[in-house]
Amino acid sequence: MDVEVVLVNPIYEGNVGAVARVMKNFGYSKLALIDPCVFGSFARAMASHAQDVLDSARLTTLEGVLRASNLVIGTTGIVGSKANLRTPYPLARLGGKLSGMHGTASILFGAEDQGLPNAVLQECDMIVNIQTSPEYPVMNISHAAAIVLYNIAKTVNATPKRKVALHSDLDRLLQHANDVLELIDFPTHKRQRVSNTMKRIFSRSELSAAEVRTLRGILSRIEHRLRR
C-alpha cells in the first residue's frame, strides 16, 4: 500500500522540513499539506537532503484526502476522550496491515499546539497512538512521524492481498445505512451511537469496492420494500 504523510495545519516551517527529512530516511516521498504555514529557507535547511520531498509536496484539503484515500489513519497523543471513543490500533501491527493491502493510506499528523481535532479524528478510519509518559504525552510532529514511519518501514512487506474500497465509498455506505435507520424510525437519540459503531465495523473490515456495492444493494432492496 502506498503511504502518504499528511500534515494538517502545521505552524512551524522547521517541522515541515524535518518531517520531509524523516520521510526520506525511511523511503517515503508523498507529502501532502492542509492549510500549512508559509515556509522557505529554514524548512529547506531542516529538510537537508530531502528537499525533493518538500518540493513535491502537494496542497490539499481534508475532503480531498478522504475522497482519494483507501485508508485514513489519524495520529493522536491523547486517547480516551468522550469525543474520541475508539481504541487506537496497535502501532506495532500497522505495518503488517498496510503491507497486505492495495491502495493509498494517508497518515494524518496535526498541528504542533493542538494535534488533530476530534472532528478530524472521527473522520479517520482508524487512529494510532505512540505510548509516551503521561506527564507529557504530546510529541513534536517530526518525532512522531519518525516513530510511526519506522514502525511501518521495519515490517517485512507482504504481497498485497486485498484492494480495499475508497474511504469515500465507505462514507456513502454509512450514509445509506443511516438513511435506512431513519426510514425504520430508529430512535433518534440512539442513531449517532449506532452510526459510530457501524463506521468502526466498516473501517476494521477492509471491505472491497465490490463488497460495498453488495451491501448497498441489500440496503436498496430494504428501502424499496419499506417504501412499498
CORGITA-V154485 format. One record per pair of residues at least 6 apart in sequence whose C-alpha atoms are under 7 Angstrom apart, sorted by the first residue. I is the first residue (numbers start at 1). GAP is how many residues later the second one is. Records with the same first field share a line. If there is no record, write none. Layout:
I = GAP ; GAP
This chain:
1 = 97 ; 98 ; 100 ; 101 ; 102 ; 103 ; 104
2 = 101 ; 102 ; 103
3 = 101 ; 102 ; 103
4 = 26 ; 27 ; 101 ; 102 ; 103
5 = 25 ; 26 ; 27 ; 101 ; 102 ; 103
6 = 25 ; 26 ; 27 ; 100 ; 101 ; 102 ; 103
7 = 25 ; 26 ; 27 ; 101 ; 102 ; 103
8 = 25 ; 26 ; 27 ; 100 ; 101 ; 102 ; 103
9 = 25 ; 26 ; 27 ; 101 ; 102
10 = 26 ; 27 ; 100 ; 101 ; 102
11 = 25 ; 26 ; 100 ; 101
12 = 25
13 = 24 ; 25 ; 26 ; 29 ; 30
14 = 28 ; 29 ; 32
15 = 126 ; 127
16 = 27
17 = 26 ; 27 ; 29 ; 30 ; 37
18 = 28 ; 29 ; 124
19 = 123 ; 126
20 = 27 ; 30 ; 33 ; 34
21 = 26 ; 27 ; 29
22 = 124
23 = 6
24 = 26
26 = 123 ; 124 ; 127
29 = 24
30 = 27
31 = 22 ; 26 ; 27
32 = 25 ; 26 ; 27 ; 28
33 = 24 ; 25 ; 26 ; 27
34 = 25 ; 26 ; 27 ; 28
44 = 7
66 = 6 ; 101 ; 102
67 = 100 ; 101
68 = 98
69 = 35 ; 36 ; 37 ; 97 ; 98
70 = 33 ; 34 ; 35 ; 94 ; 95 ; 96 ; 97
71 = 33 ; 34 ; 35 ; 54 ; 96
72 = 33 ; 34 ; 35 ; 52 ; 53 ; 54
73 = 33 ; 34 ; 35 ; 51 ; 52 ; 53 ; 54
74 = 33 ; 34 ; 35 ; 47 ; 50 ; 52 ; 53 ; 54
75 = 33 ; 34 ; 52 ; 53 ; 54
76 = 39 ; 40 ; 52 ; 53
77 = 52 ; 53 ; 60 ; 61
78 = 59
83 = 35
84 = 34 ; 38
88 = 39 ; 40 ; 41
89 = 37 ; 38 ; 39
90 = 38
91 = 37 ; 38 ; 60
92 = 59
94 = 58
95 = 56 ; 57 ; 58 ; 60
96 = 59
99 = 58 ; 59 ; 61
100 = 58 ; 59 ; 60 ; 61 ; 62
101 = 59 ; 60 ; 61 ; 62 ; 63
102 = 58 ; 60 ; 61 ; 62
103 = 60 ; 61
109 = 6 ; 7 ; 32
110 = 6
112 = 28 ; 29
125 = 78
163 = 45
164 = 42 ; 43 ; 44 ; 45
165 = 42 ; 43 ; 44
173 = 39 ; 43
174 = 25
177 = 42
178 = 17
180 = 43
